[in-house]
Each structure stands twice: as structure tokens, then as C-alpha cells.
Amino acid sequence: MKIYILAINLLCLSLAVTACKKANTATPVSTNSVEANTSESKPATLDLAPTVPVGIYTMSEVQQKKKVTMVPPNFAVRFAFQQDGSFSRTSKRAGQVVHTDGGKFQITGKDDLILEVSISNKNPVSPPTQRMYKFTLSRDGSELSLLGTDGKLAVFRRESKGPSN
């Protein structure tokens, strides 16, 4: 059964992202753009905006048809994206965990996030299920937006930059 979650909308159009696949392991690789000003003698600058979400992100609001609904933490979805390309997701309702899953993630193109779910509610998923979403990431990496197939836009705020425990 396919579970449709919120997908991701692109905020940083100036960044290009590629993903490496090596021995069936997806590892996100980012490419930063370099801007040079040829009309003046200023040195080239490096755009250091993040291209891959890393850290713990919690849903804070959902936008649909120009209406914004704030999401309290005890009803939220939480993603933990690791630097090694792994992720975990936890969904809460009324403060209780109702669903967990995890696996690998990769970024392709400029705005495609692919989740390869290999475990769901502590049970292995064989073969792993792939889901592709559109995403955006703020310049400082503190806000992640996911666009759902139902037209809902979920906004996630980064809680921490480090791995989850």
C-alpha cells in the first residue's frame, strides 16, 4: 500500500544537486554555484546555501488553498536526515507515535527528493518502496518545505543540525 506523504517544493532555484549511486547506496552530493563579476575586479564568491537537508525537522504548518494551519508538536511529523544519506520519520497524533519509517534518501535534479523506505513500524520493507517528492530548503537550512500530491504544502522547521538519538 502506498502511503502518500507531503512532498517537497523548491525554494533555492539557483542550486543544482546531484546524487551518487555506488553499489546501490544513495549518497547525497551537493554542487554549489560560483558567481563571478567580470565587470569589476572583485573575486568570485561561493554560494554556500545548503542543497541537502541535514538535521531534525519538525512540521510547523500546513498551507492549502491560501489557508495556513499551524501544527502543534503533539500532532507533528518529524524527519531526521543524516549526512550519510539515511533518514527516519515519526508521525505523532495526540502526542502518541502512530507511525515510523526510515531508510535512505537522495536528491536528484534541483528539487527532487527520493525516499527509499526500507523499514516501516519496525518491520522490514522488501523490496524497499521508493517515493519521490518536490522540496525546497531555505538558504540557511532552517526551513524545509514539502509539496504533497494533494496540493498541501508542509513547512518544517529544523530543531537541530546534529543526528537524532
N, C-alpha and C positions, 0 to 999 in steps of 0.2 A: 504494500500500500504506500503510495507516495504521500508524503507529508509536505504540504506547501507552507513554507515559512516566508517571512518577509525577505525580499531580495534587496539588492543594493543599488543606489543611484549615484552617478558620477558627479563629484564636486570639483576635482582637480583635472581639468581638461588638458593642462599643459604637461602632464606627466605620462610617460609611457612605461608599461610594466610588461615584463616577460616572465615566463615560468620555465624552469629547467625540469626535465624529466630524465631521471637516471635510474635505471633498474627498477622501474615502476614506483619510484619515490618522488613525490612532488615537493619541490623546494622553491619558495617564492624568491625571485630575484628582482631587484628594482633597478631601474635605469633613470638617472637624474638628468635633466636637461641643462645645458650650458648656454648662457646668453652672453653674447659679445657685442659691444658697442663699437662699431668700426668708424663712426664719425668723430669720435673723441679718442684720447689716448688712455681711457680708463681700462683697467684689467677686466678680464672676463669674470663673471660671478657664477657661482654654483648654486642652483636652486635645490635646497635641502628639504623640501617638503616630503613627507613620508608617502610611500606608494603602497605599503602593505600594512594592514592593521596588526599591531603587536601590543598585547596587554589585555586587560579585563575591561569589557564594555558592557554596560547595563542599559536596557531600554528605558528612555525617559519620557518619550511622547510618540504618538501615532498621528499622522496627518492624513486626512481623506476628505476629498471634495471641499477644500478650503476650511475644514474644521480640524482643530487641534485638540487632541485628548491627551492629558497628562497621565502617565502610567506610574502608579505608586510602586515602590520597590517590592512589596509583598505580592505583586501580580506581574512581575517583570521577567523578561528573557535576558539571560546573561551569557555572553560569549567570552571565552578565554582563548586568544590567539597567541601561539608560541612562535619564537623565532625559527624553530626547526620545521615549521610548516604544519604543525598539528593544531587542532582546535578541540574545544569541548563547549557544549551548550547545555544550559539548565533553564527550564521553564518552571515558574512558580505561579500558583494560584492560591490566594488567601494565605500566603506565607509558606505553603507546603510545596515541596518539589513534586511536580507531576510528570516531568519528562526530562531525560538526559540523553545526550548522544555525543559522539565525537569521532574523530578520525583525522584526515589530512585535508589541508586546503591549499589552493594555488590561485594565483592571479594570472589571467591571460588577457591580452589586449590592454586597453586602457581602463576598462571598467567592469570586467567580468570576474566574479569570484566563484570558484568551483569548490564545493564542499564534497568530500568523499567520505560518507558516513560508513564507518566500519564497526561501530558499536552503538546500540540503542537500548536504553534502560538496562544496562549491564549485560546485554545479550549480543553476541557477535552477529554481524550482518554479512551474509555470504551469498552472492558476491556483494562487495560494498556498493552502496547506492550513491550515484553522483547527482548533485543538484547545482545548477548554475544560476547566479543572481547578478544583478547590476548593483554596483556600490559606488559610494563617494566617501572620501576621507578628507577631513578638514586639513588645512595647511599645517597646523601644529599637531595633528593626530589625535586630538582630544574628542572629536565628534565623528561618528561613523553613521552613514545613512544607508538604509536597505530599502529597496523598492520591491514590493510584493506583486505577484501576478494578479492580485485582486485590486491593484491600484493604490494600496495603502503604503505610505512611506513611514518607516520606523526610524526614529532617531535614537542613537545610542551614545552615551557619554562614557569616556574612559575613566575608570576608577583608579587604575594603577598601570604602570608601564611594565611591571615585572610579571613573572609566571604566577599562576594560581597555585594555592596549596591544597 
